[in-house]
Amino acid sequence: MSAPKTLPPDSRIERDLLGDFVQVVEQAAIASARTMGQGDADASDQAAVQAMRHAFEAVEMAGTIVIGEGERDEAPMLYIGEPVGAPAPAGVEYPKVSIAVDPLEGTNLCASGTPNAMVVLAASEPGGLLHAPDCYMDKIIAGPACRDALDIDAPVKYNLKAIAHCLDRQVKDLVIMVLDRPRHQDLITQIRQAGARIRLIPDGDLSAGIAAAVRGAAVDAVFGTGGAPEGVLTAAALRCLSGEMVARLRVDTPELEARVERMGIKDPRRVYTARDLAPGNEIIFAACGVTEGALLHGVRFFGDGCRTHTLAMTYRSRQVRFLDTVHMFQEPGRRGVRLY
């Protein structure tokens, strides 16, 4: 009888780690949700970071943070290059995993109690997520129907017509999501002149990008300039959802040019697709709502525990799950578990 076949460590990521990563984002969401509306964005972010890092300590993996809270000198926890995961026993090899995190997407949203704050994590085999610098990135994001139809160098009205054609509707019927920032005033003017409708958002372009690839989310595309690390996380989600994205780093200072080169990026003017930003063969994306949002419910506390709402996706196995979970902090009281 032949010996049973074993999977290489790096091919076990989706199979073995999805549940662990769901627990990581849930624990970070619960911790940050306790700071909701307190007006302290730094405290909200720190609560998520500490809870996420503690949860990572129980995950059987050899993980490395490739996108995190910043460089080691700037971020004591979840810094770029930090190893995470449980220590492996002698003779045991845990899968090697590259991890991108946004411990609290929308710190200001959480601090003010505004919708759409969430905890986000993406993971892949080593090299499966672009090590993006902390700079701006120009982005156009749309759903699967717009595959190969977007051109980041074309006028706004061209891309709007292309999206409308792919969706079999008129430009005036489109809803475009844009971050409400002074840098986007010209973009907003061009979208309005083309006849499309706009939904301005105060923060959270990552959640907006995910929504653009989800049918029925009432948004057709996302235009604008946001963070490059968030762009990589969005790309990981889009790979799982078969969404479309084109993006380019905004490298506009000599210091940033030097940093980009040190990070191994040869062409700072390169146009990236979702596959370029998240080229992994095994990808996990997990997000847990902190405040109530269009895509995910926020954390809801009750006397003996809380309830979370999590989006969990995998690329190779093509699974998209919405998980509604009750977390018990202690033995239920006489009234039992509350499920609403």
C-alpha positions as CSV (number, residue, x, y, z in Angstrom):
1,M,0.0,0.0,0.0
2,S,1.4,3.4,-1.0
3,A,2.0,6.0,1.6
4,P,-0.8,8.7,1.9
5,K,-0.1,11.9,0.0
6,T,0.5,15.0,2.1
7,L,-0.1,18.5,1.0
8,P,2.8,20.9,0.9
9,P,2.6,23.3,3.9
10,D,1.8,26.3,1.7
11,S,-1.2,24.6,0.1
12,R,-3.0,24.1,3.4
13,I,-3.7,27.8,3.9
14,E,-7.3,28.0,2.8
15,R,-8.2,24.5,4.1
16,D,-6.7,24.8,7.6
17,L,-6.6,28.6,8.4
18,L,-9.9,30.1,7.3
19,G,-11.7,29.4,10.7
20,D,-8.7,30.8,12.6
21,F,-8.6,34.0,10.7
22,V,-12.4,34.4,11.2
23,Q,-11.8,34.3,14.9
24,V,-8.9,36.8,14.6
25,V,-11.1,39.5,12.9
26,E,-14.0,38.8,15.2
27,Q,-11.9,39.2,18.4
28,A,-10.4,42.5,17.0
29,A,-13.9,43.7,16.1
30,I,-15.3,43.0,19.5
31,A,-12.4,44.9,21.2
32,S,-12.7,47.9,19.0
33,A,-16.5,48.0,19.2
34,R,-16.2,48.6,22.9
35,T,-14.6,52.0,22.0
36,M,-17.3,53.0,19.6
37,G,-18.5,56.6,19.8
38,Q,-15.9,57.5,22.5
39,G,-14.2,60.0,20.2
40,D,-10.7,58.5,20.4
41,A,-9.6,57.1,17.1
42,D,-6.2,56.1,18.4
43,A,-7.7,54.1,21.3
44,S,-10.1,52.3,18.9
45,D,-7.2,51.3,16.6
46,Q,-5.0,50.2,19.5
47,A,-7.8,48.0,20.9
48,A,-8.1,46.3,17.5
49,V,-4.4,45.9,17.1
50,Q,-3.9,44.3,20.6
51,A,-6.8,41.9,20.2
52,M,-5.7,40.9,16.7
53,R,-2.1,40.2,17.8
54,H,-3.2,38.2,20.8
55,A,-5.5,36.1,18.6
56,F,-2.7,35.5,16.1
57,E,-0.7,33.8,18.9
58,A,-3.1,30.8,18.8
59,V,-2.9,30.3,15.0
60,E,-0.8,27.3,13.9
61,M,1.1,29.1,11.1
62,A,4.5,30.7,10.4
63,G,3.0,34.1,9.5
64,T,4.7,37.3,8.4
65,I,3.0,40.7,8.3
66,V,3.5,42.2,4.9
67,I,1.0,45.0,5.3
68,G,0.4,46.3,8.8
69,E,0.4,49.3,11.0
70,G,3.7,50.6,9.6
71,E,7.4,50.1,10.0
72,R,8.8,48.5,13.2
73,D,10.0,51.8,14.7
74,E,6.6,53.3,14.2
75,A,4.4,50.4,15.2
76,P,5.2,48.2,18.2
77,M,2.6,45.6,17.1
78,L,1.7,44.2,13.7
79,Y,4.5,46.1,12.1
80,I,5.6,45.2,8.5
81,G,7.9,42.1,8.8
82,E,6.7,41.0,12.2
83,P,6.4,37.2,12.6
84,V,3.1,36.0,14.0
85,G,1.6,32.6,14.8
86,A,1.9,29.9,17.5
87,P,5.3,28.4,18.1
88,A,5.6,25.1,16.2
89,P,6.5,21.9,18.2
90,A,9.8,20.2,17.4
91,G,9.5,18.4,14.1
92,V,6.3,20.1,13.0
93,E,6.2,22.5,10.0
94,Y,3.4,25.1,10.0
95,P,2.4,26.7,6.7
96,K,4.2,29.9,5.8
97,V,1.7,32.7,5.3
98,S,1.9,36.3,4.2
99,I,-0.6,38.5,6.0
100,A,-2.0,41.9,5.2
101,V,-4.1,43.6,7.9
102,D,-6.1,46.7,8.5
103,P,-6.9,46.2,12.2
104,L,-9.6,48.8,12.0
105,E,-10.7,50.1,8.6
106,G,-12.3,53.4,9.5
107,T,-10.9,54.4,12.9
108,N,-12.7,57.7,12.7
109,L,-15.9,55.9,11.8
110,C,-15.6,53.8,14.9
111,A,-14.7,56.7,17.1
112,S,-17.7,58.7,16.0
113,G,-20.1,55.7,15.8
114,T,-20.5,56.2,12.0
115,P,-21.4,53.2,9.8
116,N,-19.0,50.9,7.9
117,A,-16.1,50.5,10.3
118,M,-14.7,47.0,10.0
119,V,-11.7,44.8,10.8
120,V,-10.0,43.4,7.7
121,L,-7.4,40.6,7.1
122,A,-6.0,39.0,3.9
123,A,-3.6,36.1,3.8
124,S,-1.8,34.1,1.1
125,E,1.2,32.0,0.5
126,P,4.6,33.9,0.6
127,G,4.7,36.3,-2.3
128,G,1.0,36.2,-2.8
129,L,0.4,39.8,-1.7
130,L,2.2,42.8,-3.0
131,H,4.4,44.5,-0.3
132,A,2.9,47.9,-1.0
133,P,4.4,51.1,0.4
134,D,2.4,53.4,2.6
135,C,1.5,55.9,-0.1
136,Y,-1.5,56.9,-2.2
137,M,-2.8,54.8,-5.0
138,D,-5.1,55.8,-7.8
139,K,-7.9,53.2,-8.2
140,I,-10.9,52.3,-10.3
141,I,-12.8,49.3,-9.0
142,A,-15.9,47.5,-10.5
143,G,-17.6,44.2,-10.6
144,P,-16.9,41.0,-12.6
145,A,-18.9,42.2,-15.6
146,C,-16.3,45.0,-16.2
147,R,-13.3,42.6,-16.7
148,D,-10.7,44.2,-19.0
149,A,-12.9,47.2,-19.6
150,L,-11.2,49.8,-17.3
151,D,-8.4,52.1,-18.3
152,I,-6.8,54.2,-15.6
153,D,-5.2,56.5,-18.2
154,A,-8.5,57.2,-20.0
155,P,-10.9,60.1,-19.2
156,V,-13.4,59.6,-16.5
157,K,-16.3,59.7,-19.0
158,Y,-14.7,56.9,-21.0
159,N,-14.6,54.6,-18.0
160,L,-18.1,55.5,-17.1
161,K,-19.3,54.6,-20.6
162,A,-17.4,51.4,-20.5
163,I,-18.9,50.4,-17.1
164,A,-22.4,51.3,-18.3
165,H,-21.9,49.2,-21.5
166,C,-20.7,46.2,-19.5
167,L,-23.7,46.5,-17.1
168,D,-26.1,47.0,-20.0
169,R,-27.4,50.3,-18.7
170,Q,-27.0,54.1,-19.2
171,V,-24.3,56.2,-17.5
172,K,-27.1,58.2,-15.7
173,D,-28.1,55.0,-14.0
174,L,-24.7,54.3,-12.5
175,V,-23.8,54.9,-8.8
176,I,-20.1,55.8,-8.3
177,M,-18.6,55.8,-4.8
178,V,-16.0,58.4,-4.0
179,L,-14.1,59.3,-0.8
180,D,-15.2,62.8,0.2
181,R,-11.8,64.5,0.1
182,P,-10.6,67.9,-1.3
183,R,-8.3,66.0,-3.7
184,H,-11.3,64.5,-5.4
185,Q,-13.1,67.7,-6.3
186,D,-12.1,67.6,-10.0
187,L,-13.0,63.9,-10.2
188,I,-16.4,64.6,-8.7
189,T,-17.0,67.4,-11.2
190,Q,-16.1,65.1,-14.1
191,I,-18.4,62.3,-12.9
192,R,-21.3,64.7,-12.5
193,Q,-20.7,66.2,-15.9
194,A,-20.8,62.7,-17.4
195,G,-24.2,62.3,-15.8
196,A,-23.5,59.5,-13.3
197,R,-24.7,59.6,-9.8
198,I,-22.3,59.8,-6.8
199,R,-22.3,58.5,-3.3
200,L,-19.7,60.3,-1.2
201,I,-18.3,58.5,1.8
202,P,-16.3,60.0,4.7
203,D,-13.9,57.0,5.1
204,G,-13.7,53.3,4.2
205,D,-12.7,53.0,0.6
206,L,-11.8,49.3,1.2
207,S,-15.4,48.4,2.1
208,A,-16.6,50.5,-0.8
209,G,-14.3,48.5,-3.2
210,I,-15.8,45.2,-1.9
211,A,-19.3,46.5,-2.3
212,A,-18.6,47.3,-5.9
213,A,-18.0,43.6,-6.7
214,V,-21.1,42.4,-4.8
215,R,-24.3,42.3,-6.8
216,G,-27.1,44.1,-5.1
217,A,-24.9,46.4,-3.0
218,A,-26.2,49.5,-4.8
219,V,-22.8,50.7,-6.0
220,D,-21.4,50.1,-9.5
221,A,-17.8,51.3,-9.2
222,V,-15.3,53.1,-7.0
223,F,-13.1,55.9,-8.3
224,G,-10.4,57.9,-6.6
225,T,-7.2,58.0,-4.7
226,G,-6.7,56.0,-1.4
227,G,-4.1,54.1,0.5
228,A,-1.9,51.6,-1.3
229,P,-2.1,49.1,1.5
230,E,-5.9,49.2,1.4
231,G,-5.6,48.7,-2.3
232,V,-3.8,45.4,-1.8
233,L,-6.5,44.2,0.7
234,T,-9.2,45.3,-1.7
235,A,-7.4,43.3,-4.5
236,A,-7.4,40.2,-2.3
237,A,-11.2,40.5,-1.8
238,L,-11.7,41.1,-5.5
239,R,-9.7,38.0,-6.5
240,C,-12.2,36.0,-4.4
241,L,-15.2,37.8,-5.9
242,S,-13.8,37.9,-9.5
243,G,-14.0,41.7,-9.4
244,E,-12.1,44.1,-11.6
245,M,-9.6,46.7,-10.5
246,V,-6.9,48.9,-12.1
247,A,-4.6,50.9,-9.9
248,R,-1.3,52.8,-9.9
249,L,0.9,54.1,-7.1
250,R,1.2,57.8,-6.7
251,V,4.9,58.2,-6.2
252,D,5.5,62.0,-6.2
253,T,8.5,62.6,-3.9
254,P,12.2,61.6,-4.1
255,E,11.9,60.0,-0.7
256,L,9.0,57.9,-1.8
257,E,10.8,56.9,-5.0
258,A,13.7,55.6,-3.0
259,R,11.4,53.7,-0.6
260,V,9.5,52.1,-3.5
261,E,12.8,51.0,-5.0
262,R,14.0,49.5,-1.7
263,M,10.7,47.5,-1.5
264,G,11.5,45.9,-4.9
265,I,9.1,47.8,-7.1
266,K,10.9,48.4,-10.3
267,D,8.4,50.6,-12.2
268,P,6.6,53.1,-10.0
269,R,4.3,54.0,-12.9
270,R,3.1,50.4,-13.5
271,V,-0.6,49.9,-13.8
272,Y,-1.7,47.1,-11.5
273,T,-4.8,44.8,-11.7
274,A,-6.2,42.9,-8.8
275,R,-4.2,39.8,-9.9
276,D,-1.0,41.9,-9.8
277,L,-1.7,43.2,-6.3
278,A,-2.8,39.9,-4.9
279,P,-1.2,37.2,-7.2
280,G,-1.5,34.3,-4.7
281,N,-2.9,30.9,-5.6
282,E,-4.3,30.5,-2.1
283,I,-6.0,33.6,-0.7
284,I,-8.2,34.1,2.4
285,F,-10.0,37.4,3.0
286,A,-11.9,38.0,6.2
287,A,-13.7,41.1,7.4
288,C,-15.9,41.6,10.5
289,G,-18.2,44.6,11.0
290,V,-17.5,46.9,13.9
291,T,-20.2,49.5,13.3
292,E,-23.4,48.9,11.4
293,G,-22.8,49.0,7.6
294,A,-24.2,48.4,4.2
295,L,-22.2,45.2,3.8
296,L,-21.8,43.9,7.4
297,H,-23.7,44.4,10.7
298,G,-21.8,45.9,13.5
299,V,-21.0,44.1,16.8
300,R,-24.1,43.9,19.0
301,F,-23.6,43.4,22.7
302,F,-26.1,41.8,25.1
303,G,-25.9,40.9,28.8
304,D,-24.0,37.6,28.4
305,G,-22.1,38.2,25.2
306,C,-22.2,39.7,21.8
307,R,-23.1,38.9,18.1
308,T,-20.8,39.5,15.2
309,H,-21.2,39.5,11.4
310,T,-18.3,38.4,9.3
311,L,-17.5,38.0,5.6
312,A,-15.1,35.1,4.9
313,M,-13.9,34.3,1.4
314,T,-11.4,32.0,-0.3
315,Y,-10.0,32.2,-3.8
316,R,-9.0,28.7,-4.8
317,S,-12.0,27.0,-3.2
318,R,-14.3,29.8,-4.5
319,Q,-16.3,30.2,-1.3
320,V,-18.0,33.3,0.0
321,R,-19.6,33.0,3.5
322,F,-21.4,35.4,5.7
323,L,-21.1,34.2,9.3
324,D,-23.5,35.4,12.0
325,T,-21.9,34.3,15.3
326,V,-23.0,34.6,19.0
327,H,-20.0,34.9,21.4
328,M,-20.8,33.9,25.0
329,F,-18.6,35.7,27.6
330,Q,-20.0,33.6,30.5
331,E,-22.7,31.2,31.3
332,P,-26.0,32.5,29.9
333,G,-28.3,34.1,32.4
334,R,-31.8,32.8,33.2
335,R,-33.2,34.4,30.1
336,G,-30.9,32.3,27.9
337,V,-29.1,33.4,24.7
338,R,-30.4,36.4,22.8
339,L,-30.3,35.9,19.1
340,Y,-31.6,39.3,17.9
